[in-house]
Each structure stands twice: as C-alpha cells, then as structure tokens.
C-alpha cells in the first residue's frame, strides 16, 4: 500500500483556510477551532503557518470590524488566547491595536484605549512584555503625537498613566534622571496699562483692585514656576518675594463663597469636621472613597492644561476656585523643590536663613488659603500635602540612582540587621523633656541622675545618701591614742549627732582623747538606760543588751571618778544628762516639713471630675498630656467624666510632681474656680485627718510609756 505524501500549502491557501476558521472561532470565542485548523496542515512548518494566521487577524479587523468597537475588543482578546496557544506571533495583539488606532478618529481611539488599559496585566506577562514593550511604547507615542495637550488633556493623561503602570519604575526612558525643567513652556502676557483699565470699567462686585501692576505681577510668577533655579539669584528672589506677597494678599482679601446651593463657608467647615469624625468612627472603605472621587471628577466637565492670559479674564479667573487652587499648588511645588535635596542641583543653589523663613511662613499661608477655598477646602489641602510627601519619597529614590524594585527571594530572606536608631535633634529632645517636666543634659548618665527626683535638694537629704557612721560606733572602733585625725573626725561627728559636744567646754586643759573616752562611756550608759525602759528589751536583744550592760557596768566607776576629778557634782551631771536625754527624744519638726505631697485616690477623683466638666482636655494639656493620649482616655472611657477620671488617676499614679496643691494651682490658672475650691477643701480635710491621726498616735504612745 503506497503512503500518500501531503504537499505543503502556499501562503494564500493557508490564509483563506485560516480566515474561514477565524470567522467561526470569533463567533464562538473559541480558540480551539483555530488550533484544529492550524494543526491540520501538517506539511507546513510553524513558521510558514503563523504568518498567514497573523494576516487573517489583520484583514478581519480592517475589513469587517473597524466600525464596531466592541467586536474590536473581542478580536484582540481572541488574539491573546491565540498567542498563548502558540498559533500566532506574540506581537499580533498590539499590532491589531496599532492598526485600528491609525484608521479611526480620536473619539473612537479614546474608547478603544479602554481595552489597552484593562489588559495592562496581560501586557506585563512574561510572554508579552519582552516582545511587545517596544510596540506598545511606539503605539502610545504615535497617539500622543496626534493629540493636543490643551484640548485632549484627559486622554494624554490616561496614556501616560498607562505607560507608568506598564513599565517598571526603574525604566530609565520614562524618568527625568537629571531633573531638567521644561523651559519651552513660556507664558506670554502683556498689554497696555490704559487698555487694561478700560477693560475693567464694567466689572463689578470685585472687592480687590485689578490694575496693570497686579496683572503683571501675577503672570510673571509663571516664569519662576517653570524655572525654580532663578530663585537662588538674589535679584530674582527679591522680585519673586515681592510678587508672591502681593498675589497672596489679593487672594486673602478676596474670599470665595461655596458654589453649592444653600451652603456657606461656615457650613462647609462644620460638614468637613463632621466628615472627618465620621471617617474615624465608621472607617469608610477605600472603595467608597474611590467612587466618590470618580464621581466628582466626572461632574467636572472641563480641564485646562494652560489658562488664558487675557486681561479681561483675570477678574473672573480670581473668582474661580479651580484657577486659585492651581496657582496655590504651584507655590507649594516650588517651595518643596527649593527646600529638598536634589542630586543634580548645583552646590551654589542653597537658601539663606531669611529665604527659608519666608518660605516657611508663606507655605503656612498657602495651606490656609487652600483650606478656605470651597468646596471641601480642608480635604483638598490634606490631599495636596499627602501628594507632596509622596513626591519627596520619589525624589529620594531618584537621588539614590533609581534602584530597581525587586521582590525578595524567600529562600534567601534572613533577619535584617537592626536599624540604627536615629538621633533626635537637640531642640526636639529639649522640647519633649520640658513637656514631661524633666531636664535633658545631652548625656544619658547625667540626664538620669539629674531626673532622679523631682526635687534634687530634697533627694540630697535622703537617708540613703547619709554615709556618715554613728558616733557611738566610731568611738568604739580601735584607734591610736595619739591619732589627731581620728580625734578631729570624732569631734565633727559628735557636733552633728550628740549634745555631749558642749559638755566640757569650760575645761580647756582637758585632753581630747580623755574627753572622747568619757563621752563614749556616757553614750554607753544612755543606751543601757534606754534598754531598761523598754519592756522585753533584755529578752529580745539578749546578747547585744548584755554586752551593753557589761560595758556600762565596767565603765560606770570610771565615769564617776572622772566626774569627781573634774570637780563637777554628780547630781548636776545627772540633771544635765536628763535634760540632754529629753532634748534628744523631742520629735524632729523638720521631718514634717518634707512629708510626701497630698494626692487623691480614685473615689476623691470621681468627686472632682463633675466639677471640671468639659474643660478636662484643657486641664490635660496643662498637665503635659498630648492630644493622642487625651483621645485614648476619651475613647477608652466613653461615659460622662470617664476620660477625666482616667486622666487624673493616671496623673496621680505616674507623675512625680502630682499633688493636690499643684492641681489646685493649675485649675486656678485655667479659671476653673469651682473645681479649684473643691480641691482646696479636700486638702484642708486631708490635713485635718492627718493631724488627728498624729494626735491619736501620740496619745497612744504616752499611755504605753
């Protein structure tokens, strides 16, 4: 049986067969029909069959589907499936789009471009990206050449946004690496001053005077906005400063009203505050916010890439919120460029302290004007500030060489090294320490020691800092009889701790060593007498008390002999000892002066909180709490006076300076007089209670004795 050998089919025959199968596959949107037709020609190679299949797609698009845009999108999607089935060239979907863009009007191009945007993830697949990226870039550039930047602004923006999504961030063809400015964007203006006055004769209801001087100053600012490096020149900066001040003053003197029916600036402010609170309480999803923004964009029918400079329009332009916002945002972009570090800036392009101060003040004023510009001024100002913050991040990325973004390999991921802790500026450290009522000395050890106690002088009087030995212990230690340094230290201790220092002042010929020995014996006798007066002391202190009694008995005869040798009667000596003993047992009145400050417990705070009322947040700021901390107290304790109670309990528990006296002082300063009087009454009540406790303790002590 002879085997039939198939002959290869030529290009036209393959194209006709593929065109027929393409119509059938397009109607069913099934790429398998194309695949069967493609595989049926076994005598032809893949290279020979792909070209006719590509031509079939292009002819079907141009001759049958060019007027039906929905079918164009369906054909492009079918071509993508054909690429994945490996029966057409990889670039054929982009070639089809390029063909249709070259043959239809701009209105239809804008509608067809929706398919390009929707399939951005398809173009980024590995199969398409490497082969199609140049075709897609060429297609988008051809579209941009046909479009007018002034009339087709939205479409141009869509194309640029698509390219930014399609290409990776590090694609250098889409980056302004050297930070060049478009110096060709020149704003032309100018008219005779007399003609300008004639144009403004019939304009009414404008509170500001629009003359030739204001007109020229306003439009001359555009030259600084297109080339900010001029501001580093002294003469140019002086002119910019003068013109900017004049224009912003004119904006500030001419307030705009909210165009929404039945709304005022005051209502807008209230509504924005209410919306902010709703954003916090209800946590509106990103999807709803996105829909709201898209709806507001659709409502705005007109977009202007460049405003007209006709003098007749200036008064109307100043009354336009969009025009005013565009100018104010230009100011903010210029100020950001002048202040941040840019890699390709010249070294001489630096600001003086006076320029930096002017920019800081003017920037605050610009944000204020944006917030006052309806509608939704405060939200618009926050959005602009967020965008400029993001822009600063991208600038830092460009300064670092536009490094490519890559996902980390999970197999190589290891724990990153601990980030170095950034040092706070000295001014911020001093400010934070002052808010907390503490000191900052620049050194950790000194700062910790200086803040050891809120009152350093009082801390110096603490018993823990008393390193002097007791005079009794020091006199009983072993020593040399002729050691003058020992005698000098013993006399100093005696003068500090005992009235016996003044016993023998009338005997100048008395030896110091004998005098100290006699004092030692007197102190031992006093300890023995004190031990006898305490019931049960002999049993509880067994060995110590017996040693004291033994030493006292052995030294008693020596003490009596010493007194007789001095010529002093024993009775007077005993009387002096009793007086000295009584003086030593007197309570130390100075200790009461340094007692702990009076504080309030939770029950007492609950009595004071209703008297403070809604002013508790002002009190909290005065006590050193931040707005976030006050918000935490309020949210954690939503009941009435709950936040105030939690704040005061926390203050009395954690703050070293917390006391009722300080609280009364702060309340008087804030003119919360009712609460201040209640605190003072509480202080008097606590002092009386403490005094009664001391009297009861003293009387109980007397009864026991």
MILO-985373 format. One line per 10 residues: for each residue z, x, y of C-alpha. Coordinates in Angstrom, 2 decimals, padded with zeros to 5 digits. Each point is the difference from the previous one (the first is absolute). Example, Ala and Ser with C-alpha at 12.3 -4.5 7.8 and 13.67 -1.06 7.14 Angstrom:
BEGIN
007.80 012.30 -004.50; -000.66 001.37 003.44 .
// end
This chain:
BEGIN
000.00 000.00 000.00; -001.08 001.52 003.28; 002.59 000.21 002.78; -001.12 -001.56 003.31; 000.45 002.40 002.89; 000.69 -001.70 003.36; -001.74 001.37 003.04; 001.85 000.47 003.30; -000.64 -002.62 002.66; -001.18 001.03 003.46 .
001.89 -000.56 003.28; -001.71 -003.27 000.97; 000.57 -001.51 -003.42; 003.69 000.90 000.05; 000.38 -001.36 003.52; -001.58 -003.33 -000.93; 002.21 -000.38 -003.07; 003.15 000.98 001.89; -000.84 -002.35 002.90; -000.22 -002.91 -002.43 .
003.30 000.85 -001.68; 001.63 000.59 003.42; -000.80 -003.55 001.11; 001.57 -001.37 -003.14; 003.04 002.29 000.25; 000.46 -000.77 003.72; 000.08 -003.75 -000.61; 002.65 000.48 -002.70; 001.71 002.96 001.72; 000.00 001.74 -003.37 .
-000.86 003.69 -000.15; -000.32 -000.11 -003.80; -003.40 -001.68 000.30; -001.21 003.00 001.98; 001.56 002.31 -002.53; -001.89 -001.61 -002.91; -003.30 000.25 001.86; 000.75 003.61 000.90; 000.83 000.96 -003.60; -003.09 -001.72 -001.42 .
-002.26 002.78 001.29; 001.11 002.70 -002.38; -003.10 002.11 000.47; 000.85 000.71 003.65; 002.73 002.36 001.14; 002.89 -001.06 002.25; -001.58 001.88 002.89; -003.21 -001.96 -000.40; 001.76 -003.38 -000.22; 002.49 000.30 002.91 .
-002.64 000.35 002.70; -001.81 -003.26 -000.90; 003.33 -001.79 -000.22; 000.93 001.28 003.51; -003.36 -001.17 001.33; 000.52 -003.44 -001.57; 003.30 -000.38 001.87; -001.54 001.06 003.33; -003.04 -002.28 -000.28; 002.13 -002.98 -000.95 .
002.19 000.59 003.04; -002.84 000.44 002.49; -002.38 -002.75 -001.17; 002.31 -002.71 -001.35; 003.52 000.29 001.41; -000.29 001.44 003.51; 000.67 -003.36 001.66; 002.91 -001.10 -002.19; 002.97 002.21 000.87; 002.26 -001.33 -002.75 .
-002.57 000.90 -002.66; -000.27 003.47 001.55; 003.69 000.54 -000.66; -000.37 -001.28 -003.57; -002.89 002.39 -000.64; 002.01 002.95 001.34; 002.89 -000.85 -002.32; -002.41 -000.30 -002.93; -001.39 003.46 000.85; 003.54 001.39 -000.11 .
000.40 -001.38 -003.54; -003.37 001.51 -000.89; 001.18 003.42 001.21; 003.06 -000.25 -002.23; -002.32 -000.98 -002.89; -002.04 003.16 000.75; -003.37 -001.75 000.31; -000.66 000.74 003.73; 000.56 002.88 002.40; 003.51 000.38 001.39 .
-001.19 -000.34 003.59; -001.94 -003.24 -000.45; 002.76 -002.36 001.41; 000.12 001.98 003.26; -003.80 000.27 000.12; -000.23 -003.81 -000.25; 002.43 -000.40 002.89; -001.89 002.55 002.08; -003.29 -001.84 -000.63; 001.39 -003.37 001.06 .
001.68 001.43 003.12; -003.35 001.42 001.15; -001.84 -003.32 -000.33; 002.37 -002.64 001.44; 001.43 -000.72 003.44; 003.32 001.31 001.26; 001.70 -003.38 -000.47; -000.93 000.00 -003.69; 000.98 003.67 -000.29; 003.48 -000.88 001.17 .
000.29 -002.69 -002.69; -001.40 002.24 -002.76; 002.39 002.76 000.98; 002.80 -002.19 -001.38; -001.19 000.93 -003.51; 000.19 003.68 000.90; 003.60 -000.41 001.20; 001.06 -002.07 -002.99; -001.32 002.62 -002.44; 001.65 003.01 001.65 .
002.10 000.60 -003.11; -003.19 -000.01 -002.10; -001.62 002.66 002.20; 003.13 002.16 -000.37; -000.26 000.05 -003.79; -000.84 003.36 -001.51; -003.36 -001.30 -001.30; -001.23 -000.99 003.48; 001.84 002.22 002.48; -001.57 003.38 -000.66 .
-003.55 -001.43 -000.22; 000.15 -002.72 002.65; 002.20 001.41 002.78; -002.93 001.57 001.88; -002.11 -003.16 -000.39; 002.83 -002.18 001.29; 000.60 002.31 002.96; -003.71 000.01 000.84; -000.15 -003.80 -000.30; 002.98 -000.47 002.37 .
-001.37 002.49 002.53; -003.35 -001.80 000.03; 001.82 -003.23 000.73; 002.01 001.57 002.80; -003.18 001.29 001.66; -001.36 -003.55 000.13; 003.18 -001.47 001.44; 001.15 -000.02 003.61; 003.51 001.33 000.50; 000.50 -002.44 002.90 .
-001.49 -003.18 -001.53; 000.72 000.53 -003.72; 003.42 001.52 000.38; 001.62 -001.88 -002.89; -002.78 000.84 -002.47; 000.13 003.68 000.98; 003.74 -000.02 -000.53; -000.38 -001.58 -003.44; -002.45 002.72 -001.05; 002.30 002.77 001.18 .
002.99 -001.59 -001.73; -001.99 -000.28 -003.22; -000.91 003.69 000.16; 003.65 000.91 000.59; 000.99 -001.97 -003.11; -002.85 001.38 -002.10; 000.29 003.71 000.73; 003.24 001.89 -000.68; 002.20 001.01 002.93; -000.94 003.64 -000.33 .
-003.75 -000.64 000.37; -000.73 002.35 002.89; -003.20 -001.77 001.03; 002.10 -002.87 001.31; 002.65 002.07 001.76; 000.16 001.29 003.55; 001.29 003.37 -001.14; 000.01 001.83 003.35; 001.30 -003.02 002.00; -003.05 -000.39 002.22 .
-000.29 -002.76 002.62; -003.03 -002.20 000.64; -000.78 001.36 003.45; -003.25 -001.98 000.13; 001.98 -003.23 000.41; -000.17 -000.05 003.79; 001.14 -003.04 001.99; -002.24 -000.51 003.01; 001.38 -001.86 002.98; -000.19 000.02 003.77 .
-000.96 -002.26 002.85; 000.26 -000.02 003.74; 003.47 -000.95 001.17; -001.36 -002.55 002.47; -002.04 -001.69 -002.73; 003.08 -000.18 -002.18; 001.99 -001.74 002.70; -002.82 -002.52 000.35; 000.10 -000.77 -003.71; 003.73 -000.76 000.13 .
-000.05 -002.41 002.94; -000.28 -003.14 -002.18; 002.53 001.07 -002.67; 003.31 -001.83 000.25; 003.28 -000.19 -001.93; 000.15 003.79 -000.49; 003.43 001.34 001.10; -001.19 003.61 000.32; -002.40 001.48 002.51; -003.14 001.28 -001.77 .
-001.70 002.43 002.36; -002.39 002.90 -000.42; 002.89 002.45 -000.41; 001.50 -001.88 -002.98; -003.45 -000.52 -001.53; -000.79 003.73 000.05; 003.44 001.04 -001.24; -000.17 -002.45 -002.88; -003.39 001.03 -001.37; 000.52 003.72 000.67 .
002.73 -000.04 -002.66; -002.69 -000.44 -002.67; -001.10 003.58 000.61; 003.49 001.23 -000.97; 000.07 -002.28 -003.04; -003.29 001.43 -001.36; 001.08 003.61 000.64; 003.82 000.34 -000.05; -000.12 003.81 000.36; -000.60 -000.50 003.71 .
003.66 -000.97 000.34; 001.07 003.59 -000.65; -001.57 001.01 003.33; 002.40 -000.26 002.94; -002.48 -001.61 002.40; -001.33 -002.47 -002.58; 003.53 -000.87 -001.13; 001.08 -000.78 003.55; -002.96 -002.37 000.41; 000.68 -001.63 -003.37 .
003.68 -000.45 000.83; -000.83 -001.68 003.32; -002.66 -002.32 -001.45; 002.08 -000.94 -003.05; 003.01 -000.87 002.15; -002.13 -002.22 002.25; -001.67 -001.84 -002.88; 003.23 -000.61 -001.92; 001.70 -001.27 003.15; -002.86 -002.47 000.48 .
000.45 -001.17 -003.61; 003.73 -000.37 000.53; -000.41 -002.04 003.20; -002.53 -002.37 -001.59; 001.62 -001.78 -002.97; -002.17 -001.97 -002.41; 000.87 -003.46 -001.27; -000.24 -001.03 -003.63; -003.38 -001.73 -000.51; 001.39 -002.18 -002.79 .
000.55 -003.60 001.15; 003.60 -000.91 000.79; 001.34 003.53 -000.38; 001.57 002.37 002.49; 000.99 003.64 -000.08; 003.60 -001.03 -000.54; -000.95 -002.20 -002.94; -002.11 002.82 -001.40; 002.97 002.29 000.14; 002.20 -002.58 -001.74 .
-002.65 -000.71 -002.61; -000.45 003.71 -000.70; 003.74 000.49 -000.37; 000.12 -002.98 -002.36; -002.96 001.32 -001.97; 001.64 003.41 -000.29; 003.12 -001.61 -001.39; -002.10 -002.03 -002.40; -001.72 003.15 -001.20; 003.38 001.44 -000.87 .
001.54 -003.13 -001.53; -002.98 -001.39 -001.91; -001.80 003.27 -000.81; -003.52 -001.32 000.63; -002.43 001.44 -002.52; -002.75 002.43 000.99; -002.63 -002.50 -001.15; 001.07 -002.63 002.53; 000.08 002.56 002.80; -003.46 001.22 -000.97 .
-001.38 -003.55 000.03; 001.53 -000.62 003.42; -001.59 003.16 001.39; -003.39 -000.85 -001.49; 000.19 -003.48 001.49; 000.83 001.37 003.46; -002.93 002.43 -000.27; -002.39 -002.80 -000.94; 001.18 -002.03 003.00; -000.96 002.85 002.33 .
-003.76 -000.41 000.16; -000.83 002.87 002.36; 000.58 003.73 -000.38; -000.94 002.55 002.64; -000.51 003.67 -000.78; -000.49 000.84 003.68; 000.93 -002.09 003.04; -002.23 -000.49 003.01; 000.84 001.80 003.26; -001.47 -002.51 002.41 .
002.44 -000.36 002.95; -000.38 -003.78 -000.10; 001.61 -000.04 -003.44; 003.06 002.17 000.72; 002.20 -002.87 001.18; -000.90 -002.06 -003.06; 000.47 002.98 -002.30; 003.52 000.58 001.31; 000.77 -003.61 -000.95; -001.26 000.54 -003.56 .
002.71 000.85 -002.55; -002.43 001.81 -002.34; -001.32 002.15 002.83; 003.51 000.90 001.14; 001.08 000.85 -003.55; -003.05 002.24 -000.47; 000.88 002.03 003.10; 003.70 000.28 -000.88; -000.75 001.13 -003.55; -002.30 002.68 001.47 .
002.99 001.30 001.96; 002.11 000.20 -003.18; -002.73 001.84 -001.94; -000.38 002.51 002.82; 003.76 000.58 000.23; 000.24 000.55 -003.75; -002.76 002.61 000.03; 001.59 001.89 002.89; 003.39 000.19 -001.73; -000.80 000.73 -003.66 .
-001.08 003.30 -001.52; -003.73 000.20 -000.77; -001.35 002.93 -001.99; -003.06 000.59 002.19; 001.73 -000.33 003.37; -000.19 003.02 002.26; 003.24 001.91 000.44; -000.09 -000.63 003.74; -000.04 -003.79 -000.55; 003.73 -000.59 000.34 .
001.96 -002.47 002.08; 002.50 000.95 002.66; 003.47 -001.61 -000.03; -001.00 -002.16 002.97; -003.11 -001.25 -001.83; 001.99 -000.76 -003.14; 002.54 -001.98 002.03; -002.74 -002.00 001.72; -001.66 -000.80 -003.35; 003.31 -001.11 -001.50 .
000.76 -002.35 002.91; -003.55 -001.35 000.19; -000.16 -000.57 -003.76; 003.10 -002.18 000.18; -001.56 -001.98 002.85; -003.26 -000.47 -001.94; 001.84 -001.40 -003.03; 001.87 -002.35 002.30; -003.28 -001.25 001.51; -001.42 -000.53 -003.51 .
003.03 -002.09 -000.95; -000.45 -002.09 003.17; -003.70 -000.64 -000.73; -000.45 -003.34 -001.84; -000.58 -001.17 -002.61; 002.44 001.60 -002.49; 000.62 002.98 002.24; 003.00 001.40 -001.82; -001.73 -000.15 -003.39; -003.12 001.66 001.42 .
002.10 002.82 001.50; 001.75 000.59 -003.34; -003.36 000.11 -001.78; -001.40 002.56 002.44; 003.09 002.18 -000.38; -000.33 -000.15 -003.79; -003.69 000.95 000.16; 000.71 002.99 002.25; 002.70 001.17 -002.41; -002.53 -000.12 -002.84 .
-002.49 001.85 002.17; 002.51 002.79 000.52; 000.32 000.33 -003.79; -003.78 000.38 -000.34; 000.01 002.62 002.76; 002.58 002.02 -001.94; -002.22 -000.32 -003.09; -002.96 001.42 001.94; 002.14 002.83 001.34; 000.76 000.97 -003.60 .
-003.70 000.29 -000.86; -000.74 -003.51 -001.33; 001.34 000.65 -003.47; -001.44 -002.16 -002.76; 002.15 -002.81 -001.34; 000.46 000.26 -003.75; 002.16 -001.91 -002.42; 002.50 002.34 -001.67; -000.53 000.78 -003.67; 002.81 -001.69 -001.94 .
000.07 002.81 -002.57; 000.63 002.59 002.71; 002.44 -002.02 002.08; 003.32 001.73 000.40; 002.94 -000.54 002.22; -000.95 000.98 003.53; 002.13 002.62 001.69; 002.70 -001.46 002.21; -001.33 -000.59 003.46; 001.48 002.09 002.71 .
002.29 -001.96 002.19; -001.42 -000.21 003.46; 002.36 001.09 002.70; 000.69 -002.57 002.62; -000.53 000.95 003.63; 003.17 001.08 001.77; -000.16 -002.96 002.37; -000.12 -002.51 -002.87; 002.99 001.67 -001.71; 002.05 -000.15 003.21 .
-000.98 -003.63 000.58; 000.93 -001.09 -003.55; 003.33 001.86 000.18; 000.82 -001.60 003.35; -000.70 -003.48 -001.38; 002.45 000.67 -002.83; 002.64 001.34 002.36; -000.20 003.50 -001.45; -000.93 003.52 001.10; -003.02 002.08 -001.03 .
000.38 003.78 000.39; -003.19 001.16 -001.75; 001.84 001.55 -002.96; 001.06 -002.00 -003.07; 003.37 001.73 -000.37; 000.91 -000.27 003.68; -001.20 -003.60 000.16; 002.14 -000.95 -003.04; 003.10 001.73 001.40; -000.43 -001.47 003.47 .
-000.35 -003.53 -001.43; 002.92 000.43 -002.44; 002.05 -002.42 002.06; -000.82 -002.31 002.91; 002.82 001.67 001.96; -000.08 003.76 -000.52; 003.26 000.60 001.85; 001.76 -002.50 -002.21; -001.55 001.65 -003.07; 001.49 003.32 001.10 .
003.48 -001.60 -000.18; -000.51 -001.06 -003.61; 002.60 001.16 -002.52; -002.79 001.49 -002.10; -000.61 002.56 002.73; 003.65 001.12 000.11; -000.05 003.41 -001.67; 003.43 001.16 001.27; 002.73 000.45 -002.67; 003.38 -001.70 000.25 .
002.61 002.11 001.76; 002.47 -000.36 -002.91; -002.55 001.32 -002.51; -001.05 002.82 002.29; 003.60 001.18 000.64; 000.83 000.01 -003.72; -003.02 002.16 -000.88; 000.53 003.67 -000.82; -000.27 002.27 003.03; 000.99 003.29 001.50 .
003.04 -000.04 002.29; -001.75 002.13 002.59; -003.32 -001.90 -000.05; -000.47 -000.99 003.65; -003.20 -001.99 -000.70; 001.91 -002.19 -002.47; 002.76 -000.61 002.56; -002.59 -000.90 002.66; -001.78 -002.52 -002.31; 003.34 -001.47 -001.12 .
001.08 -000.58 003.61; -003.31 -001.76 000.78; 000.40 -002.26 -003.04; 003.61 -000.68 000.94; -000.98 -000.97 003.54; -002.63 -002.42 -001.36; 001.99 -001.63 -002.82; 003.74 000.23 000.60; 002.48 -000.35 002.90; 002.02 002.96 -001.39 .
-002.22 002.27 002.08; 002.25 -000.81 002.99; 003.37 000.48 -001.78; 000.86 003.59 000.91; -001.80 000.47 003.28; 003.27 001.04 001.70; 000.43 003.04 -002.27; -002.61 002.54 001.14; 001.61 002.83 -002.02; -000.39 -001.96 -003.27 .
-002.47 001.56 -002.45; -003.07 -002.07 -000.80; 000.20 000.74 -003.72; 003.64 -001.19 -000.16; -000.91 -003.01 002.14; -002.84 -001.00 -002.33; 002.28 000.47 -003.02; 002.58 -002.32 001.56; -002.66 -002.60 000.79; -001.18 000.15 -003.60 .
003.52 -000.77 -001.21; 000.35 -002.89 002.46; -003.28 -001.51 -001.18; 001.12 000.30 -003.63; 003.25 -001.79 000.83; -001.89 -002.80 001.77; -002.21 -000.53 -003.02; 003.10 -000.21 -002.19; 001.62 -002.61 002.24; -003.20 -002.01 000.10 .
-000.21 000.06 -003.81; 003.58 -001.27 -000.31; -000.75 -002.99 002.28; -002.89 -001.21 -002.21; 001.25 -001.91 -003.12; -001.30 001.39 -003.25; -001.42 003.11 001.64; 002.03 002.29 -002.26; -001.42 -001.59 -003.13; -003.62 -000.33 001.10 .
-000.29 003.44 001.48; 002.28 001.71 -002.55; -000.96 003.65 000.08; -001.11 000.14 003.63; 003.14 -001.71 001.30; 002.29 002.18 -002.10; -001.69 003.12 001.29; 000.41 -001.25 003.55; 003.72 -000.78 -000.57; 000.60 003.39 -001.60 .
-001.72 001.86 002.79; 001.86 -002.09 002.58; 003.42 000.61 -001.62; -000.57 003.73 -000.27; -001.07 000.17 003.63; 002.59 -002.40 001.45; 002.70 002.66 000.33; -002.44 002.39 001.62; -000.97 -002.68 002.54; 003.64 -000.71 000.92 .
000.73 003.68 000.35; -003.04 000.44 002.15; 001.08 -002.84 002.31; 003.51 001.49 000.36; -001.50 003.40 000.77; -002.03 -001.58 002.78; 003.15 -001.54 001.51; -001.27 -003.60 -000.31; 002.38 -002.72 -001.33; -001.03 -001.62 -003.28 .
000.51 -003.49 001.36; -002.43 000.54 002.86; -002.45 001.49 -002.45; 000.29 -003.04 -002.21; -000.53 -002.27 003.00; -003.08 001.94 000.99; -001.32 -000.29 -003.55; 000.50 -003.75 000.03; -001.78 -000.35 003.32; -002.88 002.10 -001.24 .
-000.13 -001.98 -003.23; -000.11 -003.28 001.91; -002.76 001.30 002.23; -002.09 001.01 -002.97; 000.27 -003.43 -001.60; -001.36 -001.83 003.08; -003.37 -001.58 -000.63; -003.02 001.74 001.45; -001.25 -002.26 002.75; -003.19 001.98 000.34 .
-001.12 -001.05 -003.48; -000.20 -003.63 001.12; -002.34 001.04 002.80; -002.52 001.30 -002.50; 000.17 -002.91 -002.45; -003.18 -001.42 -001.51; -002.04 -002.37 002.22; 000.34 -003.70 -000.59; -002.82 -001.63 -001.99; -000.72 -003.53 -001.16 .
-000.36 -001.31 -003.54; -002.63 -002.51 -001.13; 002.16 -003.08 000.74; 000.62 001.17 003.56; -003.71 000.77 000.45; -000.86 -003.53 -001.13; 002.26 -001.31 002.80; -001.75 002.16 002.62; -003.63 -000.61 -001.09; -000.34 -003.60 001.34 .
001.22 001.20 003.42; -002.74 002.66 000.11; -002.67 -002.52 -001.02; -003.68 000.79 000.64; 000.87 003.18 001.91; 000.85 001.87 -003.20; -003.35 001.85 -000.04; 000.66 001.39 003.49; 003.42 001.08 -001.22; -001.60 001.61 -003.08 .
-002.40 002.07 002.13; 002.93 001.15 002.12; 001.91 001.02 -003.14; -002.93 002.20 -001.11; -001.88 -002.20 -002.45; -003.82 000.00 -000.02; -002.24 -003.07 000.05; -000.80 000.40 -003.71; 003.69 000.08 -000.91; 000.70 -003.12 002.07 .
-002.94 -001.75 -001.67; 001.46 000.95 -003.39; 003.40 -001.53 000.90; -001.73 -003.16 001.20; -002.19 -000.45 -003.08; 002.74 000.83 -002.51; 002.46 -002.42 001.65; -002.10 -002.92 001.33; 002.97 -002.31 000.56; 001.44 -000.40 003.47 .
001.92 003.07 001.20; -000.69 001.66 -003.38; -001.94 002.87 001.53; 002.68 000.64 002.63; 002.77 000.02 -002.63; -001.91 002.40 -002.27; -000.77 002.32 002.90; 003.62 000.19 001.25; 001.42 000.46 -003.52; -002.49 002.83 -000.56 .
000.88 001.54 003.38; 003.76 -000.04 -000.61; -000.52 001.42 -003.49; -002.49 002.83 000.69; 000.24 001.06 003.64; 002.70 002.55 000.79; 000.22 -001.26 003.59; 000.47 -003.64 -001.04; 003.13 -001.58 001.51; 000.99 -003.22 001.66 .
000.48 001.82 003.31; -003.59 001.26 -000.06; -001.26 -003.46 -001.00; 001.80 -001.62 002.93; -001.41 002.65 002.35; -003.58 -000.62 -001.18; 000.37 -003.79 000.19; 001.23 000.26 003.60; -002.97 002.21 000.86; -002.38 -002.64 -001.44 .
001.92 -002.74 001.90; 000.92 -001.83 -003.21; 003.36 -000.80 001.56; 001.23 -002.66 -002.43; -000.34 002.29 -002.97; 001.48 002.92 001.95; 003.14 -002.03 000.82; 000.32 -001.01 -003.65; -000.19 003.65 -001.09; 002.69 000.98 002.50 .
002.23 -002.81 -001.24; -000.55 001.23 -003.57; 000.98 003.53 001.05; 003.26 -001.26 001.55; 000.74 -002.03 -003.13; -000.56 002.99 -002.28; 002.14 002.29 002.18; 002.89 -002.47 -000.03; -000.27 -000.37 -003.77; 000.03 003.76 -000.42 .
003.01 000.32 002.31; 001.89 -002.58 -002.06; -000.80 001.88 -003.19; 001.31 003.24 001.51; 003.24 -001.70 001.10; 000.52 -001.51 -003.46; -000.62 003.36 -001.63; 002.48 001.69 002.35; 002.68 -002.60 -000.65; -000.49 000.31 -003.77 .
000.35 003.75 000.28; 003.28 -000.36 001.94; 001.41 -002.35 -002.65; -000.82 002.41 -002.80; 001.71 002.86 001.85 .
// end
